Amino acid sequence: MRDKQTFELWKQYFRDLLDQTAAAYADGATLDQAKKRVSDYLMSKYAAKFDPRFPQNVGSNVIKAYQVIAFTP
């Protein structure tokens, strides 16, 4: 981390990732539905704020968050 703003940005990203994934799961979304829904949200909010590789990692982040929330391996 280079500065406090970067830390705060990551903190907000992870909060949104978990909150949005939990909401999708609570709504009964499958993993694929949650991945699409949450990825679209995160991309619209954060794509311009992170490096160009950001879009490549969002989907796998949603999958991991969904697995944690759903307690699946």
PDB file of N, CA, C and O in Angstrom:
ATOM      1  N   MET A   1       0.839  -1.176   0.000  1.00  0.00           N
ATOM      2  CA  MET A   1       0.000   0.000   0.000  1.00  0.00           C
ATOM      3  C   MET A   1       0.886   1.243   0.000  1.00  0.00           C
ATOM      4  O   MET A   1       1.879   1.330   0.722  1.00  0.00           O
ATOM      5  N   ARG A   2       0.500   2.167  -0.811  1.00  0.00           N
ATOM      6  CA  ARG A   2       1.298   3.383  -0.895  1.00  0.00           C
ATOM      7  C   ARG A   2       0.798   4.473   0.039  1.00  0.00           C
ATOM      8  O   ARG A   2       1.578   5.306   0.499  1.00  0.00           O
ATOM      9  N   ASP A   3      -0.462   4.470   0.311  1.00  0.00           N
ATOM     10  CA  ASP A   3      -0.992   5.539   1.143  1.00  0.00           C
ATOM     11  C   ASP A   3      -2.343   5.134   1.729  1.00  0.00           C
ATOM     12  O   ASP A   3      -2.886   4.074   1.417  1.00  0.00           O
ATOM     13  N   LYS A   4      -2.857   5.991   2.568  1.00  0.00           N
ATOM     14  CA  LYS A   4      -4.124   5.694   3.241  1.00  0.00           C
ATOM     15  C   LYS A   4      -5.290   5.602   2.252  1.00  0.00           C
ATOM     16  O   LYS A   4      -6.197   4.792   2.442  1.00  0.00           O
ATOM     17  N   GLN A   5      -5.273   6.423   1.204  1.00  0.00           N
ATOM     18  CA  GLN A   5      -6.364   6.383   0.219  1.00  0.00           C
ATOM     19  C   GLN A   5      -6.447   5.018  -0.459  1.00  0.00           C
ATOM     20  O   GLN A   5      -7.538   4.498  -0.690  1.00  0.00           O
ATOM     21  N   THR A   6      -5.302   4.449  -0.773  1.00  0.00           N
ATOM     22  CA  THR A   6      -5.283   3.134  -1.408  1.00  0.00           C
ATOM     23  C   THR A   6      -5.851   2.094  -0.460  1.00  0.00           C
ATOM     24  O   THR A   6      -6.647   1.248  -0.868  1.00  0.00           O
ATOM     25  N   PHE A   7      -5.452   2.150   0.787  1.00  0.00           N
ATOM     26  CA  PHE A   7      -5.973   1.227   1.787  1.00  0.00           C
ATOM     27  C   PHE A   7      -7.489   1.375   1.913  1.00  0.00           C
ATOM     28  O   PHE A   7      -8.207   0.376   1.942  1.00  0.00           O
ATOM     29  N   GLU A   8      -7.973   2.592   1.987  1.00  0.00           N
ATOM     30  CA  GLU A   8      -9.412   2.841   2.113  1.00  0.00           C
ATOM     31  C   GLU A   8     -10.173   2.347   0.886  1.00  0.00           C
ATOM     32  O   GLU A   8     -11.284   1.833   1.013  1.00  0.00           O
ATOM     33  N   LEU A   9      -9.589   2.497  -0.291  1.00  0.00           N
ATOM     34  CA  LEU A   9     -10.218   2.010  -1.521  1.00  0.00           C
ATOM     35  C   LEU A   9     -10.364   0.488  -1.479  1.00  0.00           C
ATOM     36  O   LEU A   9     -11.432  -0.039  -1.789  1.00  0.00           O
ATOM     37  N   TRP A  10      -9.316  -0.206  -1.104  1.00  0.00           N
ATOM     38  CA  TRP A  10      -9.373  -1.658  -0.997  1.00  0.00           C
ATOM     39  C   TRP A  10     -10.362  -2.092   0.072  1.00  0.00           C
ATOM     40  O   TRP A  10     -11.114  -3.049  -0.116  1.00  0.00           O
ATOM     41  N   LYS A  11     -10.357  -1.392   1.181  1.00  0.00           N
ATOM     42  CA  LYS A  11     -11.288  -1.719   2.257  1.00  0.00           C
ATOM     43  C   LYS A  11     -12.737  -1.592   1.773  1.00  0.00           C
ATOM     44  O   LYS A  11     -13.563  -2.458   2.058  1.00  0.00           O
ATOM     45  N   GLN A  12     -13.041  -0.530   1.053  1.00  0.00           N
ATOM     46  CA  GLN A  12     -14.391  -0.332   0.519  1.00  0.00           C
ATOM     47  C   GLN A  12     -14.732  -1.399  -0.523  1.00  0.00           C
ATOM     48  O   GLN A  12     -15.852  -1.908  -0.562  1.00  0.00           O
ATOM     49  N   TYR A  13     -13.753  -1.729  -1.364  1.00  0.00           N
ATOM     50  CA  TYR A  13     -13.973  -2.774  -2.374  1.00  0.00           C
ATOM     51  C   TYR A  13     -14.356  -4.098  -1.707  1.00  0.00           C
ATOM     52  O   TYR A  13     -15.336  -4.733  -2.098  1.00  0.00           O
ATOM     53  N   PHE A  14     -13.589  -4.508  -0.708  1.00  0.00           N
ATOM     54  CA  PHE A  14     -13.885  -5.777  -0.047  1.00  0.00           C
ATOM     55  C   PHE A  14     -15.204  -5.730   0.712  1.00  0.00           C
ATOM     56  O   PHE A  14     -15.915  -6.733   0.780  1.00  0.00           O
ATOM     57  N   ARG A  15     -15.535  -4.589   1.276  1.00  0.00           N
ATOM     58  CA  ARG A  15     -16.829  -4.441   1.943  1.00  0.00           C
ATOM     59  C   ARG A  15     -17.954  -4.606   0.922  1.00  0.00           C
ATOM     60  O   ARG A  15     -18.911  -5.342   1.162  1.00  0.00           O
ATOM     61  N   ASP A  16     -17.837  -3.922  -0.214  1.00  0.00           N
ATOM     62  CA  ASP A  16     -18.853  -4.035  -1.265  1.00  0.00           C
ATOM     63  C   ASP A  16     -18.915  -5.460  -1.819  1.00  0.00           C
ATOM     64  O   ASP A  16     -19.999  -5.988  -2.065  1.00  0.00           O
ATOM     65  N   LEU A  17     -17.755  -6.075  -2.012  1.00  0.00           N
ATOM     66  CA  LEU A  17     -17.718  -7.446  -2.507  1.00  0.00           C
ATOM     67  C   LEU A  17     -18.507  -8.370  -1.583  1.00  0.00           C
ATOM     68  O   LEU A  17     -19.346  -9.142  -2.045  1.00  0.00           O
ATOM     69  N   LEU A  18     -18.246  -8.295  -0.309  1.00  0.00           N
ATOM     70  CA  LEU A  18     -18.940  -9.169   0.641  1.00  0.00           C
ATOM     71  C   LEU A  18     -20.410  -8.801   0.798  1.00  0.00           C
ATOM     72  O   LEU A  18     -21.270  -9.681   0.837  1.00  0.00           O
ATOM     73  N   ASP A  19     -20.701  -7.511   0.890  1.00  0.00           N
ATOM     74  CA  ASP A  19     -22.097  -7.083   1.054  1.00  0.00           C
ATOM     75  C   ASP A  19     -22.948  -7.449  -0.167  1.00  0.00           C
ATOM     76  O   ASP A  19     -24.054  -7.971  -0.023  1.00  0.00           O
ATOM     77  N   GLN A  20     -22.437  -7.179  -1.349  1.00  0.00           N
ATOM     78  CA  GLN A  20     -23.193  -7.468  -2.569  1.00  0.00           C
ATOM     79  C   GLN A  20     -23.347  -8.975  -2.789  1.00  0.00           C
ATOM     80  O   GLN A  20     -24.396  -9.437  -3.239  1.00  0.00           O
ATOM     81  N   THR A  21     -22.304  -9.732  -2.471  1.00  0.00           N
ATOM     82  CA  THR A  21     -22.382 -11.182  -2.619  1.00  0.00           C
ATOM     83  C   THR A  21     -23.361 -11.768  -1.606  1.00  0.00           C
ATOM     84  O   THR A  21     -24.142 -12.658  -1.940  1.00  0.00           O
ATOM     85  N   ALA A  22     -23.322 -11.278  -0.387  1.00  0.00           N
ATOM     86  CA  ALA A  22     -24.267 -11.745   0.639  1.00  0.00           C
ATOM     87  C   ALA A  22     -25.698 -11.429   0.238  1.00  0.00           C
ATOM     88  O   ALA A  22     -26.594 -12.249   0.443  1.00  0.00           O
ATOM     89  N   ALA A  23     -25.923 -10.255  -0.328  1.00  0.00           N
ATOM     90  CA  ALA A  23     -27.268  -9.881  -0.763  1.00  0.00           C
ATOM     91  C   ALA A  23     -27.747 -10.789  -1.899  1.00  0.00           C
ATOM     92  O   ALA A  23     -28.903 -11.214  -1.914  1.00  0.00           O
ATOM     93  N   ALA A  24     -26.866 -11.080  -2.836  1.00  0.00           N
ATOM     94  CA  ALA A  24     -27.226 -11.968  -3.938  1.00  0.00           C
ATOM     95  C   ALA A  24     -27.548 -13.363  -3.413  1.00  0.00           C
ATOM     96  O   ALA A  24     -28.522 -13.985  -3.838  1.00  0.00           O
ATOM     97  N   TYR A  25     -26.733 -13.845  -2.495  1.00  0.00           N
ATOM     98  CA  TYR A  25     -26.972 -15.169  -1.898  1.00  0.00           C
ATOM     99  C   TYR A  25     -28.302 -15.184  -1.148  1.00  0.00           C
ATOM    100  O   TYR A  25     -29.074 -16.134  -1.272  1.00  0.00           O
ATOM    101  N   ALA A  26     -28.568 -14.144  -0.378  1.00  0.00           N
ATOM    102  CA  ALA A  26     -29.820 -14.051   0.385  1.00  0.00           C
ATOM    103  C   ALA A  26     -31.036 -14.004  -0.541  1.00  0.00           C
ATOM    104  O   ALA A  26     -32.118 -14.470  -0.183  1.00  0.00           O
ATOM    105  N   ASP A  27     -30.846 -13.436  -1.733  1.00  0.00           N
ATOM    106  CA  ASP A  27     -31.926 -13.381  -2.720  1.00  0.00           C
ATOM    107  C   ASP A  27     -32.125 -14.714  -3.440  1.00  0.00           C
ATOM    108  O   ASP A  27     -33.037 -14.852  -4.255  1.00  0.00           O
ATOM    109  N   GLY A  28     -31.268 -15.697  -3.137  1.00  0.00           N
ATOM    110  CA  GLY A  28     -31.390 -17.006  -3.759  1.00  0.00           C
ATOM    111  C   GLY A  28     -30.620 -17.160  -5.055  1.00  0.00           C
ATOM    112  O   GLY A  28     -30.852 -18.112  -5.801  1.00  0.00           O
ATOM    113  N   ALA A  29     -29.710 -16.246  -5.336  1.00  0.00           N
ATOM    114  CA  ALA A  29     -28.928 -16.313  -6.573  1.00  0.00           C
ATOM    115  C   ALA A  29     -27.991 -17.519  -6.544  1.00  0.00           C
ATOM    116  O   ALA A  29     -27.386 -17.828  -5.517  1.00  0.00           O
ATOM    117  N   THR A  30     -27.885 -18.182  -7.670  1.00  0.00           N
ATOM    118  CA  THR A  30     -26.889 -19.244  -7.807  1.00  0.00           C
ATOM    119  C   THR A  30     -25.516 -18.590  -7.878  1.00  0.00           C
ATOM    120  O   THR A  30     -25.405 -17.368  -7.971  1.00  0.00           O
ATOM    121  N   LEU A  31     -24.479 -19.409  -7.834  1.00  0.00           N
ATOM    122  CA  LEU A  31     -23.129 -18.868  -7.940  1.00  0.00           C
ATOM    123  C   LEU A  31     -22.952 -18.104  -9.244  1.00  0.00           C
ATOM    124  O   LEU A  31     -22.406 -17.001  -9.241  1.00  0.00           O
ATOM    125  N   ASP A  32     -23.399 -18.663 -10.346  1.00  0.00           N
ATOM    126  CA  ASP A  32     -23.256 -17.985 -11.644  1.00  0.00           C
ATOM    127  C   ASP A  32     -24.036 -16.668 -11.682  1.00  0.00           C
ATOM    128  O   ASP A  32     -23.544 -15.668 -12.204  1.00  0.00           O
ATOM    129  N   GLN A  33     -25.239 -16.670 -11.135  1.00  0.00           N
ATOM    130  CA  GLN A  33     -26.039 -15.440 -11.096  1.00  0.00           C
ATOM    131  C   GLN A  33     -25.378 -14.392 -10.212  1.00  0.00           C
ATOM    132  O   GLN A  33     -25.330 -13.215 -10.569  1.00  0.00           O
ATOM    133  N   ALA A  34     -24.874 -14.811  -9.073  1.00  0.00           N
ATOM    134  CA  ALA A  34     -24.200 -13.876  -8.163  1.00  0.00           C
ATOM    135  C   ALA A  34     -22.935 -13.331  -8.804  1.00  0.00           C
ATOM    136  O   ALA A  34     -22.638 -12.142  -8.692  1.00  0.00           O
ATOM    137  N   LYS A  35     -22.192 -14.200  -9.474  1.00  0.00           N
ATOM    138  CA  LYS A  35     -20.957 -13.756 -10.134  1.00  0.00           C
ATOM    139  C   LYS A  35     -21.254 -12.659 -11.150  1.00  0.00           C
ATOM    140  O   LYS A  35     -20.551 -11.649 -11.198  1.00  0.00           O
ATOM    141  N   LYS A  36     -22.272 -12.850 -11.947  1.00  0.00           N
ATOM    142  CA  LYS A  36     -22.644 -11.839 -12.952  1.00  0.00           C
ATOM    143  C   LYS A  36     -23.116 -10.557 -12.279  1.00  0.00           C
ATOM    144  O   LYS A  36     -22.641  -9.467 -12.599  1.00  0.00           O
ATOM    145  N   ARG A  37     -24.037 -10.692 -11.363  1.00  0.00           N
ATOM    146  CA  ARG A  37     -24.633  -9.524 -10.698  1.00  0.00           C
ATOM    147  C   ARG A  37     -23.589  -8.707  -9.929  1.00  0.00           C
ATOM    148  O   ARG A  37     -23.512  -7.488 -10.076  1.00  0.00           O
ATOM    149  N   VAL A  38     -22.799  -9.385  -9.117  1.00  0.00           N
ATOM    150  CA  VAL A  38     -21.824  -8.677  -8.285  1.00  0.00           C
ATOM    151  C   VAL A  38     -20.668  -8.144  -9.131  1.00  0.00           C
ATOM    152  O   VAL A  38     -20.185  -7.036  -8.898  1.00  0.00           O
ATOM    153  N   SER A  39     -20.228  -8.929 -10.106  1.00  0.00           N
ATOM    154  CA  SER A  39     -19.157  -8.459 -10.987  1.00  0.00           C
ATOM    155  C   SER A  39     -19.562  -7.193 -11.727  1.00  0.00           C
ATOM    156  O   SER A  39     -18.772  -6.255 -11.835  1.00  0.00           O
ATOM    157  N   ASP A  40     -20.775  -7.162 -12.232  1.00  0.00           N
ATOM    158  CA  ASP A  40     -21.261  -5.965 -12.927  1.00  0.00           C
ATOM    159  C   ASP A  40     -21.248  -4.756 -11.999  1.00  0.00           C
ATOM    160  O   ASP A  40     -20.830  -3.667 -12.395  1.00  0.00           O
ATOM    161  N   TYR A  41     -21.700  -4.946 -10.779  1.00  0.00           N
ATOM    162  CA  TYR A  41     -21.714  -3.851  -9.806  1.00  0.00           C
ATOM    163  C   TYR A  41     -20.303  -3.372  -9.505  1.00  0.00           C
ATOM    164  O   TYR A  41     -20.027  -2.173  -9.546  1.00  0.00           O
ATOM    165  N   LEU A  42     -19.412  -4.309  -9.202  1.00  0.00           N
ATOM    166  CA  LEU A  42     -18.048  -3.927  -8.841  1.00  0.00           C
ATOM    167  C   LEU A  42     -17.300  -3.289 -10.007  1.00  0.00           C
ATOM    168  O   LEU A  42     -16.533  -2.346  -9.816  1.00  0.00           O
ATOM    169  N   MET A  43     -17.523  -3.800 -11.202  1.00  0.00           N
ATOM    170  CA  MET A  43     -16.867  -3.216 -12.379  1.00  0.00           C
ATOM    171  C   MET A  43     -17.324  -1.778 -12.590  1.00  0.00           C
ATOM    172  O   MET A  43     -16.509  -0.903 -12.883  1.00  0.00           O
ATOM    173  N   SER A  44     -18.604  -1.535 -12.446  1.00  0.00           N
ATOM    174  CA  SER A  44     -19.101  -0.168 -12.667  1.00  0.00           C
ATOM    175  C   SER A  44     -18.566   0.794 -11.625  1.00  0.00           C
ATOM    176  O   SER A  44     -18.366   1.973 -11.915  1.00  0.00           O
ATOM    177  N   LYS A  45     -18.336   0.313 -10.431  1.00  0.00           N
ATOM    178  CA  LYS A  45     -17.888   1.192  -9.350  1.00  0.00           C
ATOM    179  C   LYS A  45     -16.370   1.331  -9.266  1.00  0.00           C
ATOM    180  O   LYS A  45     -15.870   2.397  -8.904  1.00  0.00           O
ATOM    181  N   TYR A  46     -15.624   0.264  -9.599  1.00  0.00           N
ATOM    182  CA  TYR A  46     -14.192   0.257  -9.307  1.00  0.00           C
ATOM    183  C   TYR A  46     -13.249   0.116 -10.497  1.00  0.00           C
ATOM    184  O   TYR A  46     -12.048   0.326 -10.328  1.00  0.00           O
ATOM    185  N   ALA A  47     -13.719  -0.222 -11.665  1.00  0.00           N
ATOM    186  CA  ALA A  47     -12.821  -0.509 -12.790  1.00  0.00           C
ATOM    187  C   ALA A  47     -11.863   0.643 -13.089  1.00  0.00           C
ATOM    188  O   ALA A  47     -10.691   0.410 -13.386  1.00  0.00           O
ATOM    189  N   ALA A  48     -12.336   1.848 -13.016  1.00  0.00           N
ATOM    190  CA  ALA A  48     -11.483   2.999 -13.330  1.00  0.00           C
ATOM    191  C   ALA A  48     -10.520   3.348 -12.194  1.00  0.00           C
ATOM    192  O   ALA A  48      -9.601   4.144 -12.388  1.00  0.00           O
ATOM    193  N   LYS A  49     -10.717   2.768 -11.029  1.00  0.00           N
ATOM    194  CA  LYS A  49      -9.914   3.119  -9.861  1.00  0.00           C
ATOM    195  C   LYS A  49      -8.739   2.171  -9.626  1.00  0.00           C
ATOM    196  O   LYS A  49      -7.814   2.492  -8.880  1.00  0.00           O
ATOM    197  N   PHE A  50      -8.782   1.000 -10.268  1.00  0.00           N
ATOM    198  CA  PHE A  50      -7.723   0.006 -10.088  1.00  0.00           C
ATOM    199  C   PHE A  50      -6.950  -0.172 -11.393  1.00  0.00           C
ATOM    200  O   PHE A  50      -7.288   0.421 -12.417  1.00  0.00           O
ATOM    201  N   ASP A  51      -5.913  -0.996 -11.336  1.00  0.00           N
ATOM    202  CA  ASP A  51      -5.086  -1.199 -12.531  1.00  0.00           C
ATOM    203  C   ASP A  51      -5.855  -1.966 -13.597  1.00  0.00           C
ATOM    204  O   ASP A  51      -6.915  -2.525 -13.313  1.00  0.00           O
ATOM    205  N   PRO A  52      -5.335  -2.000 -14.819  1.00  0.00           N
ATOM    206  CA  PRO A  52      -6.056  -2.632 -15.943  1.00  0.00           C
ATOM    207  C   PRO A  52      -6.343  -4.118 -15.767  1.00  0.00           C
ATOM    208  O   PRO A  52      -7.207  -4.650 -16.463  1.00  0.00           O
ATOM    209  N   ARG A  53      -5.662  -4.799 -14.874  1.00  0.00           N
ATOM    210  CA  ARG A  53      -5.912  -6.228 -14.647  1.00  0.00           C
ATOM    211  C   ARG A  53      -7.116  -6.476 -13.739  1.00  0.00           C
ATOM    212  O   ARG A  53      -7.532  -7.620 -13.557  1.00  0.00           O
ATOM    213  N   PHE A  54      -7.661  -5.434 -13.183  1.00  0.00           N
ATOM    214  CA  PHE A  54      -8.784  -5.562 -12.260  1.00  0.00           C
ATOM    215  C   PHE A  54      -9.914  -6.434 -12.802  1.00  0.00           C
ATOM    216  O   PHE A  54     -10.380  -7.317 -12.082  1.00  0.00           O
ATOM    217  N   PRO A  55     -10.377  -6.230 -14.034  1.00  0.00           N
ATOM    218  CA  PRO A  55     -11.495  -7.040 -14.542  1.00  0.00           C
ATOM    219  C   PRO A  55     -11.210  -8.539 -14.558  1.00  0.00           C
ATOM    220  O   PRO A  55     -12.139  -9.339 -14.451  1.00  0.00           O
ATOM    221  N   GLN A  56      -9.960  -8.929 -14.687  1.00  0.00           N
ATOM    222  CA  GLN A  56      -9.599 -10.343 -14.729  1.00  0.00           C
ATOM    223  C   GLN A  56      -9.776 -11.023 -13.374  1.00  0.00           C
ATOM    224  O   GLN A  56      -9.911 -12.245 -13.308  1.00  0.00           O
ATOM    225  N   ASN A  57      -9.776 -10.240 -12.293  1.00  0.00           N
ATOM    226  CA  ASN A  57      -9.813 -10.809 -10.950  1.00  0.00           C
ATOM    227  C   ASN A  57     -11.179 -10.736 -10.271  1.00  0.00           C
ATOM    228  O   ASN A  57     -11.414 -11.431  -9.283  1.00  0.00           O
ATOM    229  N   VAL A  58     -12.052  -9.929 -10.773  1.00  0.00           N
ATOM    230  CA  VAL A  58     -13.331  -9.709 -10.101  1.00  0.00           C
ATOM    231  C   VAL A  58     -14.146 -10.997  -9.991  1.00  0.00           C
ATOM    232  O   VAL A  58     -14.651 -11.314  -8.914  1.00  0.00           O
ATOM    233  N   GLY A  59     -14.277 -11.723 -11.061  1.00  0.00           N
ATOM    234  CA  GLY A  59     -15.079 -12.948 -11.043  1.00  0.00           C
ATOM    235  C   GLY A  59     -14.593 -13.953 -10.018  1.00  0.00           C
ATOM    236  O   GLY A  59     -15.397 -14.539  -9.292  1.00  0.00           O
ATOM    237  N   SER A  60     -13.283 -14.160  -9.950  1.00  0.00           N
ATOM    238  CA  SER A  60     -12.762 -15.117  -8.973  1.00  0.00           C
ATOM    239  C   SER A  60     -12.938 -14.601  -7.549  1.00  0.00           C
ATOM    240  O   SER A  60     -13.112 -15.398  -6.628  1.00  0.00           O
ATOM    241  N   ASN A  61     -12.895 -13.297  -7.351  1.00  0.00           N
ATOM    242  CA  ASN A  61     -13.157 -12.734  -6.026  1.00  0.00           C
ATOM    243  C   ASN A  61     -14.597 -12.994  -5.599  1.00  0.00           C
ATOM    244  O   ASN A  61     -14.857 -13.319  -4.441  1.00  0.00           O
ATOM    245  N   VAL A  62     -15.522 -12.853  -6.529  1.00  0.00           N
ATOM    246  CA  VAL A  62     -16.933 -13.109  -6.223  1.00  0.00           C
ATOM    247  C   VAL A  62     -17.135 -14.586  -5.894  1.00  0.00           C
ATOM    248  O   VAL A  62     -17.867 -14.918  -4.961  1.00  0.00           O
ATOM    249  N   ILE A  63     -16.500 -15.460  -6.643  1.00  0.00           N
ATOM    250  CA  ILE A  63     -16.619 -16.896  -6.368  1.00  0.00           C
ATOM    251  C   ILE A  63     -16.137 -17.208  -4.958  1.00  0.00           C
ATOM    252  O   ILE A  63     -16.813 -17.924  -4.219  1.00  0.00           O
ATOM    253  N   LYS A  64     -14.995 -16.690  -4.582  1.00  0.00           N
ATOM    254  CA  LYS A  64     -14.450 -16.935  -3.237  1.00  0.00           C
ATOM    255  C   LYS A  64     -15.376 -16.370  -2.169  1.00  0.00           C
ATOM    256  O   LYS A  64     -15.627 -17.025  -1.158  1.00  0.00           O
ATOM    257  N   ALA A  65     -15.885 -15.165  -2.383  1.00  0.00           N
ATOM    258  CA  ALA A  65     -16.795 -14.549  -1.404  1.00  0.00           C
ATOM    259  C   ALA A  65     -18.072 -15.377  -1.277  1.00  0.00           C
ATOM    260  O   ALA A  65     -18.560 -15.593  -0.168  1.00  0.00           O
ATOM    261  N   TYR A  66     -18.613 -15.838  -2.392  1.00  0.00           N
ATOM    262  CA  TYR A  66     -19.831 -16.656  -2.376  1.00  0.00           C
ATOM    263  C   TYR A  66     -19.593 -17.950  -1.602  1.00  0.00           C
ATOM    264  O   TYR A  66     -20.441 -18.376  -0.818  1.00  0.00           O
ATOM    265  N   GLN A  67     -18.445 -18.568  -1.823  1.00  0.00           N
ATOM    266  CA  GLN A  67     -18.128 -19.809  -1.124  1.00  0.00           C
ATOM    267  C   GLN A  67     -18.023 -19.582   0.381  1.00  0.00           C
ATOM    268  O   GLN A  67     -18.475 -20.414   1.168  1.00  0.00           O
ATOM    269  N   VAL A  68     -17.438 -18.475   0.778  1.00  0.00           N
ATOM    270  CA  VAL A  68     -17.331 -18.160   2.202  1.00  0.00           C
ATOM    271  C   VAL A  68     -18.723 -17.933   2.798  1.00  0.00           C
ATOM    272  O   VAL A  68     -19.041 -18.456   3.866  1.00  0.00           O
ATOM    273  N   ILE A  69     -19.538 -17.156   2.106  1.00  0.00           N
ATOM    274  CA  ILE A  69     -20.877 -16.832   2.600  1.00  0.00           C
ATOM    275  C   ILE A  69     -21.758 -18.075   2.643  1.00  0.00           C
ATOM    276  O   ILE A  69     -22.536 -18.257   3.580  1.00  0.00           O
ATOM    277  N   ALA A  70     -21.638 -18.922   1.636  1.00  0.00           N
ATOM    278  CA  ALA A  70     -22.456 -20.136   1.564  1.00  0.00           C
ATOM    279  C   ALA A  70     -21.833 -21.298   2.343  1.00  0.00           C
ATOM    280  O   ALA A  70     -22.439 -22.365   2.442  1.00  0.00           O
ATOM    281  N   PHE A  71     -20.654 -21.108   2.887  1.00  0.00           N
ATOM    282  CA  PHE A  71     -19.922 -22.153   3.630  1.00  0.00           C
ATOM    283  C   PHE A  71     -19.690 -23.389   2.790  1.00  0.00           C
ATOM    284  O   PHE A  71     -19.881 -24.514   3.253  1.00  0.00           O
ATOM    285  N   THR A  72     -19.273 -23.174   1.538  1.00  0.00           N
ATOM    286  CA  THR A  72     -18.957 -24.298   0.663  1.00  0.00           C
ATOM    287  C   THR A  72     -17.472 -24.270   0.314  1.00  0.00           C
ATOM    288  O   THR A  72     -16.880 -23.194   0.241  1.00  0.00           O
ATOM    289  N   PRO A  73     -16.865 -25.430   0.098  1.00  0.00           N
ATOM    290  CA  PRO A  73     -15.434 -25.463  -0.255  1.00  0.00           C
ATOM    291  C   PRO A  73     -15.186 -25.075  -1.701  1.00  0.00           C
ATOM    292  O   PRO A  73     -14.039 -25.055  -2.147  1.00  0.00           O
TER     293      PRO A  73
END
